[in-house]
Amino acid sequence: MAEYLLLIYEDEARTSALEPADDAALVDEFQRFMARNATRVREGRRLAPTSAAVSARRDVDGGVRISDGAFVESKEVVAGYFLVEAADLDEALAVAGQVPVPHGGVEVRPIRSVRPTPDA
């Protein structure tokens, strides 16, 4: 089995404008999705809004510049993720097609393994 990361992109303005009951209903939909796909979903998390983000970037001198806010300003932002195991990309896409994202979409990316070096 291969691992895939399902990145959930949402229109943050529309999602944050949901009434509490609608937000709770959306959370319930995500929980049902996870239950239906329990044999595939290894982990899933909802992220805090981009207003809570802090970004770190390397500057030309090799230092690190820290700034408040998301790494890139965009209408659709990463709002959460699921780590899934699937036989192949087609199976991962079938799982991604079930993610309840009313104001966005899902990006599917294979996870590459990083082998430790002998010195590590």
N, C-alpha and C positions, 0 to 999 in steps of 0.2 A: 504494500500500500504506500502511496505517495502522500505527502502533506501539501495542502494548499491553504493560502490565506485569503479569505473572503473579506475584502475591504468594503465597508458600507459607506457610501457617499450620500449625503443628504443636503438639501437646501436648508441650511441652518435657520434662516429667518422664518421659513414656513413651519419647520418642526418646533422651534421655540415658541411659536404663536399658538400651538395646540392648547386647547382647554385641558385642565387636569384630567377630566374623565376620558377625553380622546387620547391623551398621552398614556393613561393607564391601560386603555384598550389596545394601544399599539404594543406596549410592554407585554400584555397577555398574548398577542399574536406572535411575538418573538419567543415567548416561552413555549407556545404550542409548536412553533417551528423547531425549536431545540428538542422537544420531546419526540416529534416525528422523525427526527434525524439523529437520535441519541447514539446510534452505532457509528455515525460519521463525525459528529461535532465533538471535538476534544475540549474546546474552550470558546467562550464568546463573551465580549465585554462591550458596554456602552461607554463612550468617552465623554468627558466633560466638554462644555462648549469651548469654542476657540478663544473666547475671552479669558479662559483660564490657562491658555497655552503659553509656554515660554520657549523661544527658539535659540539654538546655539549654532553659530556659523564660524567657520575658520576665516580669519582675515588673511591678507596677503603676507603678513609677517609671521604666520603660523600660530598666532594667538587665537583665542576664541572670543567672539563677540556675542553677548547675550542680549536678547531683546524680548519684550513682551509681545505676545500675539502669535498667531499661526505662522508657520514657515512661509506659506504663500497665501496671499489673499485671493479668495475665490468664492463664487456663489455656492458651489457644492463643496463640502468639506468632509473629511474622514470623521464619521460619527461613531464608528465602532468596528468590530471585526469578529470573525469566527475563524478558528483554526479547525480545519476538517481533514480527515483521512479519506482518500478515495482511490479506486483502482486506477483511474486515469483522468485526464482533463475533462472528458465528456461527463463522467460521473460527478466531478466537482462542479461543472456547469449546471448539471441537473439540480444539485443541492442549492447552488446560488440562485437559481430561478425560483426557488421557494421562499427566499428571504423577503419578509414583508417591508418593503421600502417604498412608502407612498410618494415621497418627494425626492427621489434620487435613483441610485442604482448600486450595483455591486461589481467590483473589480475582482477577478480571480487571478491569483498569482501563485505559481508553484514555489515551494520553499526549497532552496538549495542548501544542501548540507555543507557545513564548514568543518573540515577535518583539522583537529588540533595538530600543531607542529610538535616535533619531538622535544623542543626546548620549552614548550609552554607548561 
